[in-house]
Amino acid sequence: MTARVVLGVSGASGAALALDCARALHAAGAEVELVLSAMAERTLALEIGPAARDELVALAARVHPVIDLGAAIASGSFPVAGMIVAPCSMRSLAAIAHGLDDNLLTRAAGVQLKERRPLILLAREAPLTLAHLHNMTAVTEMGAVVLPPVPAFYLRPVTVAEITAQIAARAVDLLHLGPPIAQAWTPETKGNAT
Ligand SMILES: Cc1cc2nc3c(=O)[nH]c(=O)nc-3n(C[C@H](O)[C@H](O)[C@H](O)COP(=O)(O)O)c2cc1C
């Protein structure tokens, strides 16, 4: 059976991560159930351009309005392999950490937690307040994985696209849909002196 994965996109910086996650999920053969917050629509346009939303939507099997709390992904009875929130804002993180389920993105994330399914949060802010750190602890205690979108410096990336593609690949690998797709570190990795 084809894996369905919910991809939530919130309004943190790093909209390129959403596109790279969608590309990686699509390439892995997963059906993407896409939900974008209102601020995600804005950051996609701001950081990438006016065509970014359409490109993202083209990679999705279904797109769900963030206000549609009656969508299939709002229910634990709808089988999905897990969810990635890329990028995950501190607002969405806080809502997930406190079980607010106040829109379809945070509701779908809460569903993953209650159903004990993988939930990967590419939580992005800098610097972090104690509230952000408490919320990261809370979601981790509930079983989510906080994957801050920081570069894999050890792979010596040259472009931002290399950085975001590697982070997205690591996020998809955490769902364990198939063989790993992220570039793995080996002592022979490019440019390594010894
Ligand atoms: C250009 C831009 C960049 C932003 N970057 C971040 C960020 O990195 N992290 C964050 O938590 N919020 C960031 N925000 C603020 C969020 O968009 C805002 O808190 C919003 O309420 C998040 O709502 P959402 O979680 O429903 O998308 C940014 C906003 C803009 C306009």
The ligand as an SDF file (V2000), in Angstrom:
LIG
                    3D

 31 33  0  0  0  0  0  0  0  0999 V2000
    9.3910   36.3960    6.9470 C   0  0  0  0  0  0  0  0  0  0  0  0
    8.9310   35.7810    8.2230 C   0  0  0  0  0  0  0  0  0  0  0  0
    9.7620   34.9020    8.8810 C   0  0  0  0  0  0  0  0  0  0  0  0
    9.3570   34.3090   10.0760 C   0  0  0  0  0  0  0  0  0  0  0  0
   10.1900   33.4260   10.6760 N   0  0  0  0  0  0  0  0  0  0  0  0
    9.8060   32.7830   11.7980 C   0  0  0  0  0  0  0  0  0  0  0  0
   10.6450   31.7710   12.3710 C   0  0  0  0  0  0  0  0  0  0  0  0
   11.7220   31.4740   11.8840 O   0  0  0  0  0  0  0  0  0  0  0  0
   10.1770   31.1130   13.4510 N   0  0  0  0  0  0  0  0  0  0  0  0
    8.9590   31.3920   14.0240 C   0  0  0  0  0  0  0  0  0  0  0  0
    8.6020   30.7400   14.9880 O   0  0  0  0  0  0  0  0  0  0  0  0
    8.1490   32.3690   13.4930 N   0  0  0  0  0  0  0  0  0  0  0  0
    8.5460   33.0480   12.3980 C   0  0  0  0  0  0  0  0  0  0  0  0
    7.7180   34.0070   11.8370 N   0  0  0  0  0  0  0  0  0  0  0  0
    6.4830   34.3670   12.5540 C   0  0  0  0  0  0  0  0  0  0  0  0
    5.3410   33.4090   12.2920 C   0  0  0  0  0  0  0  0  0  0  0  0
    4.9530   33.4630   10.9240 O   0  0  0  0  0  0  0  0  0  0  0  0
    4.1610   33.7740   13.1800 C   0  0  0  0  0  0  0  0  0  0  0  0
    4.4960   33.5380   14.5430 O   0  0  0  0  0  0  0  0  0  0  0  0
    2.8770   33.0530   12.8540 C   0  0  0  0  0  0  0  0  0  0  0  0
    1.8870   33.3920   13.8130 O   0  0  0  0  0  0  0  0  0  0  0  0
    3.0410   31.5540   12.8150 C   0  0  0  0  0  0  0  0  0  0  0  0
    1.7770   30.9880   12.6140 O   0  0  0  0  0  0  0  0  0  0  0  0
    1.6140   29.4860   12.0730 P   0  0  0  0  0  0  0  0  0  0  0  0
    2.3280   28.5920   13.0530 O   0  0  0  0  0  0  0  0  0  0  0  0
    0.1510   29.2480   12.0900 O   0  0  0  0  0  0  0  0  0  0  0  0
    2.1950   29.4450   10.7080 O   0  0  0  0  0  0  0  0  0  0  0  0
    8.1040   34.6160   10.6490 C   0  0  0  0  0  0  0  0  0  0  0  0
    7.2610   35.5070    9.9600 C   0  0  0  0  0  0  0  0  0  0  0  0
    7.6600   36.0860    8.7840 C   0  0  0  0  0  0  0  0  0  0  0  0
    6.7370   37.0380    8.0710 C   0  0  0  0  0  0  0  0  0  0  0  0
  1  2  1  0
  2  3  1  0
  2 30  2  0
  3  4  2  0
  4  5  1  0
  4 28  1  0
  5  6  2  0
  6  7  1  0
  6 13  1  0
  7  8  2  0
  7  9  1  0
  9 10  1  0
 10 11  2  0
 10 12  1  0
 12 13  2  0
 13 14  1  0
 14 15  1  0
 14 28  1  0
 15 16  1  0
 16 17  1  0
 16 18  1  0
 18 19  1  0
 18 20  1  0
 20 21  1  0
 20 22  1  0
 22 23  1  0
 23 24  1  0
 24 25  2  0
 24 26  1  0
 24 27  1  0
 28 29  2  0
 29 30  1  0
 30 31  1  0
M  END
$$$$
